[in-house]
Amino acid sequence: MSNKRQIIQIRRRKLAALIYDSRLAARRSVEECAEALGLAPQEYQALETGTVSPTLPQLEVLSLFLDVPLDHFWGKESLQRPGVAEPIREQARTLSLRNRLIGAAIRLGRTKAGLSTREISEKTGIAEDLLQKYELGEVAVPLPELEVIASALDTPIEGFFDQKGPIGHRRLQQDLTQQFLSLPPELQEFIAQPVNQPYLELAKRLSQLDVQKLRSVAESLLEITF
């Protein structure tokens, strides 16, 4: 067995454990998660046993449904607190679109790198005809394979994450929430007070000014205070 295939199999088993851990933390059943992904229960269970690798779009949907940061699937720690599940609508359409976009991103990355599908096949150990199907969106890319392809293209896996769609929007909200919670308590309290909104709006406008305009504002304030 080639080293690349060993890496893919190890990654598949790790993902299976992380998916199982996420479902238990959210107190959701196999049937509920299967429905969120548009899969039969036995198909979903194959993800938790490591028989089948999940795709990135499937993980994105699970991260929303189980209220788990997408980064959890690249971590090592178990989840301690149960999340609040959110319904996922039009999952089949969402997954299909994301799979096509990922295929297009692979093709774009390969073209920019000046590599042929044969060269990528040699680098990844993935059959050339299967790579072509991935690029066309005809076959969903299992995440371990996508990670190997990303490595061959010298592209971070985050480059394939949903950015502008509903999943990307929710992930951004999660990130912003985490950033807010990491602020000192006194700043959190200040931001949460509606009476302080004008100060926040002012700070936002100041942050959008270039250096010269900021300098002019500072000089004006000095003239007023002295």
Secondary structure as UniProt FT lines:
FT   HELIX           3..26
FT   HELIX           30..37
FT   HELIX           41..49
FT   HELIX           56..65
FT   TURN            66..67
FT   HELIX           70..74
FT   HELIX           91..113
FT   HELIX           117..124
FT   HELIX           128..136
FT   HELIX           143..152
FT   TURN            153..154
FT   HELIX           157..160
FT   HELIX           166..181
FT   HELIX           185..192
FT   HELIX           194..196
FT   HELIX           197..207
FT   HELIX           211..225
//
